[in-house]
Amino acid sequence: MGIGEDLIGGVEQLLVAGVIRRRALFRMTGPASQSWRAETQVERMHPGSRCLLVPSATIGLAMILEALDVQPGQEVLIAPFGWVSNWSCIVRAGLVPRFVPLDADLQMHEEDVAARISERTGAIVVTHQMGRGQQAVGEIARLAEARGIPLLEDIAQSFGVMVRGRRVGTFGEAAWCSLNHHKILSTGDGGFVLLRDEARFDRVTRHHDQGMVIRNGKRRPLAPVEPGLSLRVNELTAAVLRAQLARFHLIRTRILAHHAAVASACSRRGLDLIPAHSGDIPFTVLFRRPDGWRYPTLCDSGWHLADNVPWLSEVAERAAADDPAVAATFGLIGKVSAVGAGFIDPYYAIPAGLRITDDVSGADGLVGGLEDAS
């Protein structure tokens, strides 16, 4: 069911066996540490940022919001299409989500962000969804910097994606990434955070390990002393991540090949595709559903749409009533469907698709299943 998970094999087995052989499953530091090595590899891919492994991307965002010192009651600008954990973290921190519309290609624009900034704005979130980069993230980053508002990037589904030659996750103050089973890199679960500011990184590290930071290979308290939690990731998970990072180029190549095959098959059937941009690693082919089709849309994919989340639906309904552009976004998402180019996953209500280990020659036959659903 995974993406990178589909390619798990000898490299993972070798690194995991080494952890077990050393009997060092707890997070370690120094040259023998899989956690430290994995974080260092991620940092090399995201210059200027510090990386920390955490149990999930959701925990990562919660830690980032705490480190930013945004105050209860402040607004966080965010798209109404993403994953429920983003809105959960915002609301649980006492913050208020304010929705920014997306266009027909599910892209956010600088002018829409600017129009919704107010004195209550505490942060801006850009979500890079389904292996696709938000092309205006650079402009939004400059806007956020000019207004003194932290920009945060959700790269949970878009590790390694490039926007105009720059990796997502490097435009903002902080980013979080998921390593769940259906992500570009997969360790089964887990995630990591990226932070550019060293003081904020130290604060997140203290939250992660009962107030401790690593200094000269040892865990030490750092003034001011703050209570923390136990959010460490064990060395087995880190070993699998190291293997996934080592074969990232292969994973990317496979996804792009399958996306091209499925997109070609969809195009031959006259479907109106939402194009992928240069630098994307799109593991789904998105298309606008023809009128009358019963094939499921992104609205049917569960809690990826704010209006579908029970405890958020009233907020979403009020936002749509007050903001015609947000209402239009709900309508647009209700007309977009997806077919898996890199995986098959019920999160996106995909009844047919390709795993990255399958033969791409089967694309026509699999995409033919779309017609059966119409």
Secondary structure, DSSP 4 states (H G I P E B T S, - for coil): --SGGGG-SHHHHHHHHHHHHHT--S---STT-HHHHHHHHHHHHSTT-EEEEES-HHHHHHHHHHHHTPPTT-EEEE-SBS-HHHHHHHHHTT-EEEE----TTS---HHHHHHH--TTEEEEEEE--TT---TTHHHHHHHHHHHT--EEEE-TT-TT-EETTEETTSSSSEEEEE-BTTSSS-SBS-EEEEES-HHHHHHHHHHHBTTEEEETTEEEE-SSP----B----HHHHHHHHHHHHTHHHHHHHHHHHHHHHHHHHHHTT-EEPPPPTT---SEEEEEPPTT--S--GGGGSTTBGGG-TTTHHHHHHHHHH-HHHHHHHHHHTTEEEEESS---GGGT-SSB--TTS-GGGHHHHHTHHHHT-
